[in-house]
């Protein structure tokens, strides 16, 4: 492993010295109180990241205007009564040695004001924002000075609350500053004209002047920009390079470089696994050519070794990490200590985004503690217990790992010759799952866990272990298919399909044209896996919506991946039978045939508590977790595991 000597060098933003080059990127989590003040949940969440060793925390958007909130439970700094609640958050972060900036913004066209106040959002010009599908009104030129003052006033409140500096959000042709800066949204013809760079910059320069007048010359200001808007007619990197020295002269102490513009799925703001590591790095490097202040980069750079490379190769001075710190708040400390295998990796499942839309605030599918720091806390157990975990899939490994970390004596039994369960099959189709599987396997090997592979567990075996608690994580069973399969049909299912997945041999599936039956996430992943191996793939499902078990953002990404791979979709189909010529279906009363050389039946699952049901009397407590109680992806498996161990006391 290359020593991370560059990533952990101190650096200054203006007069503020940071202990390392890792910055927590701003992420909307929607944890605030109804009055837009930081909640106890918020405070616990940020304190945990501070404790983990990050050099600088950049908080989510804090709106400058009481009329224009960003989310249902986002933050505000638009009035003096908000200073004291923010001070409590700042003090909690400072207690662990980290620095913290709020991200200051007027929500502009992205405002939810039409829903909360019955008034339209505002912008430089009339546009429809893709995230809310609402139309904003154009600000009159005489209104602009009061909006400029809102920024300066909010930054002064941040300073009074004890924040170490501020970040201004001007990226992604998004919110008010970003909209004025972008020719995609600024269609004005007055002094703030969108036709000239000077006109597009005018509002931002006035904001910077107001902040400097109110907060002084030494209060650090970071500016978040899209280096390249990546959209026809949008700002290109050459214009961003022209802007940067002017912005430094106006008081910007550092740049935070992102890329792209906002769309309905915030595709480039929170990029999925189809994007390469460091996809904004070239733009940050380009900006470093024209300014002498620090430049940080954001965008799929959560691997500490890759972040080290970015700094070492002088593509960026600092690296902003978002989702990876949401998944593992201790990432900086683990990286600095060389404990890279102990870092819990983000698998880019997008659940952190999709859960916000459910009104619960953001949660992490692969870290059940994230977002629950104030309610799901572990303390040293009063009594160390003998814990038997049955099943070595993700639920079983997480339960064993968590129990061992709490000091319990843990035995982990697995019927097969390797740990991983169905996650080991998924890992061959989705590289992000491979990293998470490797993490779980490494953790149960690192900790003092008695691992017994090739072990068939019976009631007699369990009783012989004399456990205090038995945690059963034996997984689900495949549900029987509800349609006819002709004897001459070429069908791959069950153990045959599992073997292909285990061996990662999609090319060995018979025929050039393969139909995949199913509508769920597993079906879509199998279809893409086959298509990328050169097969012509037809996905046939009974639901009208594919991957319905995941949220809107992840589902849209799966649709794009299927489209890119050339998968042919048939949804809303009644599956009648499988024959030699393919899949016979009925849609709207009309019988059709989806022709295929062979047919893959992606399994659907049903609960299986058969083993747990035989264990009465084998231990004081029998707990079932994971898919054996109902199929639920990694989120359910890991959440069940942590909650089961937490309940041990």
ABEGO torsion letter per residue (X at the ends): XBBBAAAABBBBBEABBBABABBBBBBBAGABBAAGBBBAAAAAAAAAAAAAGBABBBBBBBBABAABBABABBBBAABAAAAAAAAAAAAAAAAAGBBBBBBBBBAEAABAAAAAAGBBBBBABBBBBAAAGBBBBBBBAAAAAAAAAAAAAAAAAAAAAGBAEBBBBABGGBEAAAAAABAAABABABAABAABAAAAAAAAAAAAAAAAAAAEAABBBBBBBBABAGBBGBBBAAAAAAAAAAAAAAGBABBBBBBEBBBAAGAAABBBAABBBGAAAAAAAAAAAABABBBBBBGGAABAAAAAAAAAAGABABBBBBAAAAABAAAAAAAAAGBAAABBBBAGAGAAAAAAAAGAEBBBAABAABGAAAABBBBBBABBBBBBBBEABAAAAAAAAAAAAAGBBBBBBBABABBGEAAAAAAAABAAAAAAAAAAAAAAAABBBBBBBGBBBBAAAAAAAGBABBBBBAEBBBBBBABBBBAABBBBBEAAAAAAAAAGBAAABBEABBBBBEABAAAAAAAAAAAAAGBBBBBBBABABBGAABBAAAAAAAAAAAAAAGBBBBBGBBBABBBAAEBBBBBGGBBBBBBBABBBBBBBBBBBAAAAAAABGABABBBBBEAAAEBAEAAAAAAAAAAAAAAAX
